[in-house]
Amino acid sequence: MDIKDKVVLVTGASSGIGKATAELFIRKGAKVVLAARSLEEVKELAVKMPNTLAVAVDMTKPQEIQQMVQETQAFYGRIDVLINNAGQELNTSMETIDVENFARLITSDVYGPLVAMQTTIPLMKQQGGGAIVNISSGVFQTARSTLLQAESAKSVLNMISLNTRTEYIDQGVSVSLVYPREPEANFQKPPKRREVTHTKRQTDVHKLDSPEAIAAKIVETIEKGIAVEFL
Ligand SMILES: NC(=O)c1ccc[n+]([C@@H]2O[C@H](COP(=O)([O-])OP(=O)(O)OC[C@H]3O[C@@H](n4cnc5c(N)ncnc54)[C@H](OP(=O)(O)O)[C@@H]3O)[C@@H](O)[C@H]2O)c1
């Protein structure tokens, strides 16, 4: 997909990967909707970036997600790209998991993107196509002692995304996954010997990526229609 003049909705756009992704889409000539819970922060960013709209959303609340999509549609008349980036870290050891916190994480990081896709896909089909990128995590490939809840949620998101891709690819809607490794600010120690991986990419997972490098991969995923992009 050619990014120029496309309407791109980025969740979690107030910081980190989402902010870097929004900035790159703007530089590529897109019109960008910056969504996050902190409306003031995305409004401040929108003032500095041309062709943007700031929208408040809490991804744990389906009504707010639907409202975010409706606001985008009302303002720009279409949605070409949805970047489901908003997410949070919640990682403790097994015995200290707070089930209510874990349920909240599943609600924001799995049901949130799911509702955003459910609301956006009919619009994309109507307008003749679109692209969705769900931000997963490269860390999910390694079973580490304290990377349990966020990475488990990403594993569910992975399967939802791949199945949704299969369901809609022939209808012009491309659903993709990007698996960032840990951004620089969140660097953690290399894996210990007892840690188990289920892919051969174990060593790569612990290299550092800047939010800008991850943003570049997200944009490349859209431009080339890639299904799954590891960093
Ligand atoms: N950090 C890592 O090590 C890492 C590694 C691999 C993958 N990832 C994934 O990459 C994505 C972005 O991570 P990041 O490192 O850029 O995180 P970040 O800097 O903490 O940014 C998270 C963004 O999500 C928003 N957000 C959080 N909860 C939200 C909610 N319930 N509703 C709406 N917006 C919400 C935050 O804004 P508000 O607080 O204003 O809502 C913020 O804009 C996440 O999905 C994360 O799981 C991260």
The ligand as an SDF file (V2000), in Angstrom:
LIG
                    3D

 48 52  0  0  0  0  0  0  0  0999 V2000
    8.2100   -2.1590   25.8260 N   0  0  0  0  0  0  0  0  0  0  0  0
    8.5940   -3.3650   25.4290 C   0  0  0  0  0  0  0  0  0  0  0  0
    9.5690   -3.9440   25.9190 O   0  0  0  0  0  0  0  0  0  0  0  0
    7.8400   -4.0510   24.3180 C   0  0  0  0  0  0  0  0  0  0  0  0
    8.4030   -5.1630   23.6720 C   0  0  0  0  0  0  0  0  0  0  0  0
    7.6870   -5.7650   22.6970 C   0  0  0  0  0  0  0  0  0  0  0  0
    6.4170   -5.3060   22.3680 C   0  0  0  0  0  0  0  0  0  0  0  0
    5.9010   -4.2250   23.0010 N   0  0  0  0  0  0  0  0  0  0  0  0
    4.5480   -3.7630   22.6540 C   0  0  0  0  0  0  0  0  0  0  0  0
    4.6340   -2.5540   21.8990 O   0  0  0  0  0  0  0  0  0  0  0  0
    3.5110   -1.7340   22.1880 C   0  0  0  0  0  0  0  0  0  0  0  0
    3.9770   -0.3360   22.5870 C   0  0  0  0  0  0  0  0  0  0  0  0
    4.9190   -0.4600   23.6230 O   0  0  0  0  0  0  0  0  0  0  0  0
    5.8100    0.7770   24.1300 P   0  0  0  0  0  0  0  0  0  0  0  0
    7.0600    0.2060   24.6700 O   0  0  0  0  0  0  0  0  0  0  0  0
    5.8690    1.8220   23.0730 O   0  0  0  0  0  0  0  0  0  0  0  0
    4.9190    1.2390   25.3720 O   0  0  0  0  0  0  0  0  0  0  0  0
    4.7210    2.6760   26.0560 P   0  0  0  0  0  0  0  0  0  0  0  0
    5.8090    3.6190   25.7160 O   0  0  0  0  0  0  0  0  0  0  0  0
    4.4290    2.3750   27.4840 O   0  0  0  0  0  0  0  0  0  0  0  0
    3.3770    3.2020   25.3450 O   0  0  0  0  0  0  0  0  0  0  0  0
    2.1620    2.5620   25.5470 C   0  0  0  0  0  0  0  0  0  0  0  0
    1.0880    3.3820   24.8640 C   0  0  0  0  0  0  0  0  0  0  0  0
   -0.1550    2.7070   25.0070 O   0  0  0  0  0  0  0  0  0  0  0  0
   -1.0950    3.5960   25.6140 C   0  0  0  0  0  0  0  0  0  0  0  0
   -1.9920    2.7930   26.4380 N   0  0  0  0  0  0  0  0  0  0  0  0
   -1.6770    1.9740   27.4700 C   0  0  0  0  0  0  0  0  0  0  0  0
   -2.7900    1.4030   27.9680 N   0  0  0  0  0  0  0  0  0  0  0  0
   -3.8270    1.8900   27.2360 C   0  0  0  0  0  0  0  0  0  0  0  0
   -5.2270    1.6850   27.2690 C   0  0  0  0  0  0  0  0  0  0  0  0
   -5.8290    0.8690   28.1670 N   0  0  0  0  0  0  0  0  0  0  0  0
   -5.9850    2.3300   26.3710 N   0  0  0  0  0  0  0  0  0  0  0  0
   -5.4370    3.1660   25.4550 C   0  0  0  0  0  0  0  0  0  0  0  0
   -4.1280    3.3960   25.3730 N   0  0  0  0  0  0  0  0  0  0  0  0
   -3.3300    2.7750   26.2570 C   0  0  0  0  0  0  0  0  0  0  0  0
   -0.2570    4.6200   26.4050 C   0  0  0  0  0  0  0  0  0  0  0  0
   -0.8840    5.8810   26.5300 O   0  0  0  0  0  0  0  0  0  0  0  0
   -1.8520    6.2850   27.7290 P   0  0  0  0  0  0  0  0  0  0  0  0
   -1.1770    5.8470   29.0050 O   0  0  0  0  0  0  0  0  0  0  0  0
   -2.0150    7.7570   27.5940 O   0  0  0  0  0  0  0  0  0  0  0  0
   -3.1240    5.5800   27.4770 O   0  0  0  0  0  0  0  0  0  0  0  0
    0.9360    4.7730   25.4670 C   0  0  0  0  0  0  0  0  0  0  0  0
    0.6440    5.6780   24.4330 O   0  0  0  0  0  0  0  0  0  0  0  0
    2.7220   -2.4670   23.2910 C   0  0  0  0  0  0  0  0  0  0  0  0
    1.6550   -3.1940   22.7080 O   0  0  0  0  0  0  0  0  0  0  0  0
    3.7290   -3.4080   23.8890 C   0  0  0  0  0  0  0  0  0  0  0  0
    3.1450   -4.5560   24.4620 O   0  0  0  0  0  0  0  0  0  0  0  0
    6.5850   -3.5780   23.9570 C   0  0  0  0  0  0  0  0  0  0  0  0
  1  2  1  0
  2  3  2  0
  2  4  1  0
  4  5  1  0
  4 48  2  0
  5  6  2  0
  6  7  1  0
  7  8  2  0
  8  9  1  0
  8 48  1  0
  9 10  1  0
  9 46  1  0
 10 11  1  0
 11 12  1  0
 11 44  1  0
 12 13  1  0
 13 14  1  0
 14 15  2  0
 14 16  1  0
 14 17  1  0
 17 18  1  0
 18 19  2  0
 18 20  1  0
 18 21  1  0
 21 22  1  0
 22 23  1  0
 23 24  1  0
 23 42  1  0
 24 25  1  0
 25 26  1  0
 25 36  1  0
 26 27  1  0
 26 35  1  0
 27 28  2  0
 28 29  1  0
 29 30  1  0
 29 35  2  0
 30 31  1  0
 30 32  2  0
 32 33  1  0
 33 34  2  0
 34 35  1  0
 36 37  1  0
 36 42  1  0
 37 38  1  0
 38 39  2  0
 38 40  1  0
 38 41  1  0
 42 43  1  0
 44 45  1  0
 44 46  1  0
 46 47  1  0
M  CHG  2   8   1  16  -1
M  END
$$$$
